[in-house]
Amino acid sequence: MPQTLLLRLPPPGQDETEWLTLDEQGMPANVKQRGPLSLAAAVARGAKVTVLAPATQILLAEPELPPGSGGKLARAVPFALEEQLTEDIDQLSFAIGRRRANGNTPVAVVSRSVLQGWISELSAAGIEPTAMYADMSLLPENPGQTVLWLENERLAVRRPGMLPFAVELSPLTEALIVAGVIADPLESAETPKELESAILYVTREDWARVQDEFERLLEKFESLKIQILTDGPLPWLARELTNAESVNLLQGDFAKGTDYGERWREWRTAAVLAGVLLAVHLTAQGLQIHKANHESALLDGQMSQIFSIAMPADKMVDPRRQMQAQLDRIRRSGAGPQYFLHTLQVLGGAMAASPKTTIESMSYRERSLDIKVTAPDLAALSRISQFVGKQGLTGEIQSSTPTAAGIQANMQFRSPGAGAHK
């Protein structure tokens, strides 16, 4: 997980930006720094940038919205806040947070031009934020006290279970009265206002400015605790950065584009493993295909050898189809396979009776088997013919030629009912 750069934009009228680098556990990795955005951009390289925008230009609200999500919920927000808005809704950007347990949904509203100005200013400095929150939205909630944050002339207030709000008014006493933290002495009420317990977060400089005024107001509080922010408010606010109720302003048209580099870093290990598995799968498939091709080549060779023996007079083009066609012709001619098999059985016995005789070629058609043999002498040919005749076949020597090895002859064996042919 990369480091986070927490960057706080200055309020209107100020120029210097504050930033703080947080480590992977969300703890400050160095001291707070201040300066122009160009200096912050140098620190932002390789870090996840979260921006805090001045809440004086942002409306935080918590309307009760109808059930739903996505576009339906977004369309309902402007109407739910209609009484609190002073600008045309087309000029505003509405960011929606996670629905709370009480059924209300936190919403942040900011002028589109203001938000675009912040984004453009950051982009010009080379900074692309992943999230942007109102700085006041990180004001911590204390279950038993009202939390006050005083910075310059702005007083931020957060009561238990409620969203924070801010009052910009001087003197401080007037701001506390308007915020409802202390009672207004000019108002007469039948029931006196209940005193509040509060904790005030303030820098050394601001405390030196308002200390006397607060000391005069102590009786207006049930209790008042002062917490000095020695390093300023930014490290204090950083503790609430993971607060699920903070609403990211970068939504809709202002949503950050997909960071494919970051996505690749997140999924790199899984992608590499998937690539290795794919390579192993393809290699295994390749080996199987190679083995199948080798076996197919062997079968083709054996088929060619059988074809040359069974059909020596035919030119081999497609041995499988040619032999199948020949078998089909045999079946159509009425010469069933039983005749062919019986003839081969008889031929086998005849060759056993004349062991020095070899078959050169053979062909079968219409219940007739034509063979070319080489025998040691005419007596061997005669024994073959006699053996065939005893098995119920007709055996004829159609021609013979003397050779160095003996006699080469063409013979024909016919099943009963088969006609002689040349």
Secondary structure, DSSP 8 states (H G I E B T S, - for coil): ---EEEEE---TT---EEEEEE-TTS-BSS--EEE-HHHHHHHHTTSEEEEEE-GGGEEEE-----S--HHHHHHHHHHHTGGG--S-GGGEEEEE----TTS---EEEEEHHHHHHHHHHHHHTT---SEEEEGGGG----TTSEEEEEETTEEEEE-TTS--EEEE-SSHHHHHHHTTSS--TT---SS----EEEEEEE-HHHHHHHHHHHHHTGGGEEEEEEEE-TT-HHHHHHTTTT-TT---S--GGG-----HHHHHHHHHHHHHHHHHHHHHHHHHHHHHHHHHHHHHHHHHHHHHHHHHHH-TTS--S-HHHHHHHHHHHHHHTT--HHHHHHHHHHHHHHHHHSTT-EEEEEEEETTEEEEEEEESSHHHHHHHHHHHHHTT-EEEEEEEEEETTEEEEEEEEE-TT-----
